[in-house]
Amino acid sequence: MGKQKVIIIGSGPIRIGQGIEFDYASVHCTRTARELGYEAIVLNNNPETVSTDFDISDRLYFEPLTTEDVLNIIDREQPLGVVTQFGGQTAINLAKPLHEAGVKILGTSYDSIDLAEDRERFDDLLVRLDIPKPPGKAVVTFEDAARVAAEIGYPVLVRPSYVLGGRAMEIVYNEGDLSTYMKTSSVEVSAERPLLVDKYVVGKEAEVDVISDGVDCLLPGIMEHIERAGVHSGDSMAVYPPQTLSQNVIDQIEEYAIRIARELKIVGLMNIQYVIDGEQAYIIEVNPRASRTVPYLSKITGVPMVPVATKVTLGKTLKELGYKTGLYPISDQVAVKAPVFSFQKLTMLDTGLGPEMKSTGEIMGVDNQFPRALYKAMIASGYDIPLPHDPDMKSRDAVLVTLANHDKVEGAPIVKGFAELGYKIYATQGTAEVLKAYGVEAEVVRKIGEEEPNLLGLITATEIDFLINTPERERTPERDGLKIRRAAVEHGVPCLTSLDTAQALLTALAYRNQHKVVGVRSVNQYVVSN
């Protein structure tokens, strides 16, 4: 009798929101299945991935990830079942048609996947479990969306169901912008795929990956986002272990994750995202699959997350594998994940960060101190900014600042920090006036359209080390802001569009200014001790 067959569905073409992280998960799942004695069959249609290398699987089908093609292969191979949780949203979206065709979904059942993805069912589950979430509802018409937004209060976060990378997700501040969004959004809204309207909570974000066998739940680690809620998790910097979350909040995150995993009967991997308002954690969303943070968290915690989740999916228990329920012991290292963007190749794309994902990759900075790990991560992600009067680097000792009206007061102390490091501050008139009130002298520069020299000339002549430019909130195209940000990209000037990112850069540079040596070791020299 031959080996039992398992089909692993990959993530298809790499695109923003879904890339190498899911290929990593598919490869480790395939290798683990083979080690356990199964015949591992990979179904993917991307020639640029490792999962489609000839020596990774026992058999490879290079076919489109459509229901018809997948069912044809399943009919030919007659596998024990199909694994969908390691191929990102593309693979998980196939769970419904495969289930309806009678195919066995290995790991988390289709009903549990649907319970996590269906807005009304999931809201009912959270109410039953007494777990808080920002108020909101699923709608299909503008009238319903406007009514819900008025009930819960602006600003609201609007997003389609079952999409990848936060596509077409926006923060809306008034009914006029909501109407414009409904008219111009390219996403199809229907009863099967409604629009989600949620209260936008301004707070810290955190997320956790969970491995569950249906009873016990292992949480390898909690990641705290550096950018506040409103920036897509894929575009946010994240730090493990959390640096500012209280033990009370950490306990809530752990408790809610375990409750949800057990109620959903998760078998394998799950990702949960939270927003923290004060001392209360709220659930933003649950993804019943591997997330893009799995490789990062696996490396820093030492927990081989995909192999463990694969073994659980194929019948093992966490106890059998030597793990117990709860948070895994915290590593003695700090890791900062930072996004990498390809704005120079994506012409005309606004570089301002928001709910829709724009990054095309990520890196990790590791050290035993947060500021050092942060400094390494920012350098690796493209913010290799010299300190004033640095003899080893070409420094212009200047920064250009133009802040949106709602960011001026909050941003002033951050800009003051850069001034204290020795940077000359250039600013537009409105920003300069606020900075002066905070004791920061800034040289006023003219706006675009005014006579030269103006701020565009500073950027094109590369007379500044970096730019801080935060977008206005209005949904209408912000022409000057877009021109400023695109000019920075095209002339190789680092551009920060979030105050939280600017504060992170200030923290990193201030540490670097005080401690001239930043330790560097090979990845093999970092020993995870727990």
Backbone hydrogen bonds, N-H to C=O, Kabsch-Sander energy under -0.5 kcal/mol:
donor,donor_aa,acceptor,acceptor_aa,energy
6,V,39,E,-2.6
7,I,81,G,-2.0
8,I,6,V,-0.5
8,I,41,I,-3.1
9,I,7,I,-0.6
9,I,83,V,-2.3
10,G,8,I,-0.5
10,G,43,L,-2.8
15,R,18,Q,-2.5
18,Q,15,R,-2.6
22,F,19,G,-1.0
23,D,19,G,-1.1
24,Y,20,I,-2.7
25,A,21,E,-1.7
26,S,22,F,-2.3
27,V,23,D,-2.6
28,H,24,Y,-2.3
29,C,25,A,-2.1
30,T,26,S,-2.3
31,R,27,V,-2.5
32,T,28,H,-2.0
33,A,29,C,-2.5
34,R,30,T,-2.0
35,E,31,R,-2.2
36,L,32,T,-1.8
37,G,34,R,-1.5
38,Y,33,A,-2.4
39,E,4,Q,-2.9
40,A,38,Y,-0.8
41,I,6,V,-3.1
41,I,39,E,-0.6
42,V,40,A,-0.5
42,V,59,R,-2.4
43,L,8,I,-2.6
44,N,42,V,-0.5
44,N,61,Y,-1.9
49,T,46,N,-1.3
52,T,49,T,-0.6
53,D,50,V,-2.3
56,I,53,D,-1.4
57,S,53,D,-0.6
58,D,40,A,-2.1
59,R,40,A,-1.3
61,Y,42,V,-2.9
62,F,60,L,-0.6
63,E,61,Y,-1.3
66,T,64,P,-1.8
70,V,66,T,-2.7
71,L,67,T,-2.7
72,N,68,E,-1.9
73,I,69,D,-1.8
74,I,70,V,-2.4
75,D,71,L,-2.4
76,R,72,N,-1.5
77,E,73,I,-2.7
78,Q,74,I,-2.9
80,L,5,K,-3.1
81,G,5,K,-0.7
82,V,104,K,-2.3
83,V,7,I,-3.2
84,T,82,V,-0.6
87,G,84,T,-1.1
91,A,87,G,-1.2
92,I,88,G,-2.0
93,N,89,Q,-2.0
94,L,91,A,-1.4
95,A,92,I,-1.2
98,L,94,L,-2.1
99,H,95,A,-2.6
100,E,96,K,-2.6
101,A,97,P,-1.2
102,G,99,H,-1.8
103,V,98,L,-2.6
106,L,82,V,-2.6
106,L,104,K,-0.7
107,G,313,T,-0.6
108,T,267,V,-1.2
113,I,109,S,-2.1
114,D,110,Y,-3.0
115,L,111,D,-2.2
116,A,112,S,-1.7
117,E,113,I,-1.8
118,D,114,D,-3.0
119,R,117,E,-0.5
122,F,118,D,-2.5
123,D,119,R,-2.5
124,D,120,E,-2.1
125,L,121,R,-1.9
126,L,122,F,-2.3
127,V,123,D,-2.1
128,R,124,D,-2.3
129,L,125,L,-2.0
130,D,126,L,-0.6
130,D,127,V,-0.8
131,I,126,L,-2.5
137,K,197,V,-1.9
139,V,195,L,-3.3
145,A,141,T,-2.2
146,A,142,F,-3.2
147,R,143,E,-2.0
148,V,144,D,-2.6
149,A,145,A,-2.6
150,A,146,A,-2.2
151,E,147,R,-2.0
152,I,148,V,-2.5
153,G,149,A,-2.1
156,V,172,V,-2.6
157,L,198,D,-3.3
158,V,156,V,-0.6
158,V,170,E,-2.8
159,R,196,L,-2.0
161,S,194,P,-0.9
167,R,164,L,-1.3
169,M,166,G,-2.0
170,E,158,V,-2.4
172,V,156,V,-3.2
172,V,170,E,-0.6
178,L,174,N,-1.7
179,S,175,E,-2.5
180,T,176,G,-2.1
181,Y,177,D,-2.5
182,M,178,L,-2.4
183,K,179,S,-1.7
184,T,180,T,-2.3
185,S,181,Y,-2.4
190,S,193,R,-1.5
195,L,139,V,-3.3
196,L,159,R,-3.5
197,V,137,K,-2.8
197,V,195,L,-0.5
198,D,157,L,-2.5
198,D,196,L,-0.5
199,K,135,P,-2.9
200,Y,155,P,-2.1
201,V,199,K,-0.8
202,V,200,Y,-0.6
203,G,201,V,-1.0
204,K,276,I,-1.3
206,A,274,Y,-1.9
207,E,223,M,-2.3
208,V,272,I,-2.2
209,D,221,G,-0.8
210,V,270,M,-3.4
211,I,218,L,-2.9
212,S,210,V,-0.5
212,S,268,G,-2.5
213,D,216,D,-1.9
214,G,266,I,-0.8
218,L,211,I,-3.4
219,L,326,G,-2.5
223,M,207,E,-2.8
224,E,239,V,-2.5
225,H,205,E,-2.6
225,H,223,M,-0.5
226,I,237,M,-3.1
227,E,237,M,-0.6
229,A,203,G,-3.1
231,V,228,R,-1.2
232,H,354,G,-2.8
235,D,232,H,-1.7
236,S,232,H,-0.8
236,S,233,S,-0.5
238,A,337,K,-2.1
239,V,224,E,-2.7
240,Y,335,A,-2.4
250,I,246,S,-2.4
251,D,247,Q,-2.5
252,Q,248,N,-1.8
253,I,249,V,-2.6
254,E,250,I,-2.3
255,E,251,D,-2.7
256,Y,252,Q,-3.0
257,A,253,I,-2.0
258,I,254,E,-2.1
259,R,255,E,-2.3
260,I,256,Y,-2.6
261,A,257,A,-2.6
262,R,258,I,-2.2
263,E,259,R,-2.3
264,L,260,I,-2.7
265,K,261,A,-0.6
266,I,261,A,-2.4
268,G,212,S,-2.8
270,M,210,V,-1.8
271,N,287,N,-2.6
272,I,208,V,-2.5
273,Q,285,E,-2.5
274,Y,206,A,-3.4
275,V,282,Y,-2.1
276,I,204,K,-3.6
277,D,275,V,-0.6
277,D,280,Q,-2.5
278,G,276,I,-0.6
279,E,277,D,-0.5
280,Q,277,D,-1.6
282,Y,275,V,-2.7
283,I,132,P,-2.2
284,I,273,Q,-3.1
285,E,273,Q,-1.2
287,N,271,N,-3.2
289,R,287,N,-2.1
290,A,85,Q,-3.1
294,V,291,S,-1.4
297,L,293,T,-2.8
298,S,294,V,-2.5
299,K,295,P,-2.1
300,I,296,Y,-1.8
301,T,297,L,-2.2
302,G,298,S,-1.7
305,M,303,V,-2.1
308,V,304,P,-2.5
309,A,305,M,-2.8
310,T,306,V,-2.8
311,K,307,P,-2.3
312,V,308,V,-2.1
313,T,309,A,-2.5
314,L,310,T,-1.8
315,G,312,V,-1.8
316,K,311,K,-2.8
321,L,317,T,-1.4
322,G,319,K,-1.3
323,Y,318,L,-3.0
326,G,217,C,-3.0
328,Y,219,L,-2.7
332,D,529,S,-0.5
334,V,367,D,-3.9
335,A,240,Y,-2.9
336,V,365,G,-2.7
337,K,238,A,-3.1
337,K,335,A,-0.5
338,A,363,I,-2.2
340,V,361,G,-2.6
345,K,342,S,-1.2
346,L,342,S,-1.5
347,T,345,K,-1.2
349,L,346,L,-1.5
357,M,165,G,-2.8
360,T,340,V,-2.5
361,G,340,V,-1.2
363,I,338,A,-2.6
365,G,336,V,-2.6
367,D,334,V,-2.2
373,A,369,Q,-2.3
374,L,370,F,-2.8
375,Y,371,P,-2.4
376,K,372,R,-2.3
377,A,373,A,-2.3
378,M,374,L,-2.4
379,I,375,Y,-2.1
380,A,376,K,-2.5
381,S,377,A,-1.7
382,G,379,I,-1.4
383,Y,378,M,-2.8
384,D,382,G,-1.0
385,I,383,Y,-1.9
390,D,387,L,-1.6
393,M,390,D,-0.9
395,S,393,M,-1.0
399,V,424,K,-2.6
400,L,466,F,-1.8
401,V,426,Y,-2.9
402,T,468,I,-2.7
407,D,404,A,-1.8
408,K,404,A,-0.9
408,K,405,N,-0.7
411,G,407,D,-2.7
412,A,408,K,-1.5
415,V,411,G,-2.3
416,K,412,A,-2.4
417,G,413,P,-1.6
418,F,414,I,-1.5
419,A,415,V,-2.2
420,E,416,K,-2.3
421,L,417,G,-1.0
422,G,418,F,-0.5
422,G,419,A,-1.2
423,Y,418,F,-2.0
424,K,397,D,-3.3
426,Y,399,V,-2.8
426,Y,424,K,-0.6
427,A,443,E,-2.1
428,T,401,V,-1.1
432,A,428,T,-3.0
433,E,429,Q,-2.0
434,V,430,G,-1.4
435,L,431,T,-2.4
436,K,432,A,-2.2
437,A,433,E,-1.3
438,Y,434,V,-0.7
438,Y,435,L,-1.0
439,G,436,K,-1.7
440,V,435,L,-2.5
441,E,439,G,-0.6
442,A,440,V,-0.6
443,E,425,I,-2.7
444,V,442,A,-0.6
445,V,427,A,-2.2
446,R,453,P,-0.7
450,E,447,K,-1.8
455,L,446,R,-2.7
457,G,454,N,-0.7
458,L,454,N,-1.3
459,I,455,L,-1.7
460,T,456,L,-2.8
461,A,457,G,-2.0
462,T,459,I,-1.6
463,E,458,L,-2.5
465,D,398,A,-3.2
466,F,398,A,-0.8
467,L,494,P,-2.5
468,I,400,L,-2.8
469,N,467,L,-0.6
469,N,496,L,-2.5
470,T,402,T,-1.1
479,R,477,P,-1.2
482,L,478,E,-2.8
483,K,479,R,-2.4
484,I,480,D,-2.5
485,R,481,G,-2.5
486,R,482,L,-2.6
487,A,483,K,-2.3
488,A,484,I,-1.9
489,V,485,R,-1.9
490,E,486,R,-2.6
491,H,487,A,-1.3
492,G,489,V,-1.4
493,V,488,A,-2.9
496,L,467,L,-3.0
497,T,495,C,-0.5
502,A,498,S,-2.0
503,Q,499,L,-2.5
504,A,500,D,-2.0
505,L,501,T,-2.4
506,L,502,A,-2.3
507,T,503,Q,-2.4
508,A,504,A,-2.3
509,L,505,L,-2.8
510,A,506,L,-2.7
511,Y,507,T,-1.9
512,R,508,A,-2.3
513,N,509,L,-2.3
514,Q,510,A,-1.3
515,H,511,Y,-2.6
516,K,514,Q,-0.6
518,V,516,K,-0.5
519,G,517,V,-0.6
525,Q,522,S,-1.7
526,Y,523,V,-1.0
527,V,525,Q,-0.9
528,V,526,Y,-0.6
529,S,527,V,-0.8
530,N,528,V,-0.5
